[in-house]
Amino acid sequence: MAMTKIAVIYYSSTGNVAKLAEAAAAAAEKAGAEVRLRRIADPERETFVPGTETAVEVLRERNLTIPEAELDDLAWADGILIGSPVRFGLPAAPVSAFIDSTAPLSIPGGLANKAVSAFTSGSAPHGGHETTILALHNAFCHWGSLILANGSTDPVLFQPNNGNPYGSSAVSRNRPGQVHEENLAAVEYQARRVVQVASLVRNLNAAA
């Protein structure tokens, strides 16, 4: 039987969402899925001097080793996780632009019935984490996808640094690349759940 295919697609400007994405991809792979980890490009932020020593620049340089996300990655996947930083309570502009580009795939139904979930990172508690994820959920509704929220479905979600029922989120407090281990555990659980549901849907379709 073919492996369940999971795409983990993210945009990260300071490395925090990237760490969540890497943890999600590793967990999905450990759960038995074939995984594509892909970054959403942002040319304006990807211009820097290689070899500089600031944490942000080192993280950005590492980020560039990840392949860029394409519509084919969405079409290929049975399940999708999308990560974005918080920007005024909304997804970052490159993520919104990527979502906009999905119309040729989504309008004919190419994303229907795929298991989809979202995660985020923002600088402050109550700084728009929930609304950022819900804004992504709006797009998933237009796709006709099956939205998987974290809810209150596992003990890890009750840890002090977790609690967002819509999707995993991290409070960065403007520390580049610093994600609490409880947040990493939450997104790992989230990824395993996407694998589980995507596998169920895949098997149902195969049996139909």
Sequence and secondary structure as in RCSB ss.txt:
>XXXX:A:sequence
MAMTKIAVIYYSSTGNVAKLAEAAAAAAEKAGAEVRLRRIADPERETFVPGTETAVEVLRERNLTIPEAELDDLA
WADGILIGSPVRFGLPAAPVSAFIDSTAPLSIPGGLANKAVSAFTSGSAPHGGHETTILALHNAFCHWGSLILAN
GSTDPVLFQPNNGNPYGSSAVSRNRPGQVHEENLAAVEYQARRVVQVASLVRNLNAAA
>XXXX:A:secstr
    EEEEEE  SSSHHHHHHHHHHHHHHHTT EEEEEE   TTTS   TT  SHHHHHHHHHTTS B  HHHHH
H SEEEEEEEEETTEE HHHHHHHHTTHHHHTTTTTTT EEEEEEEESSTTSSHHHHHHHHHHHHHHHT EE   
TT SGGGGSTT   SSS EEE TT TT   HHHHHHHHHHHHHHHHHHHHHHHHHHH 
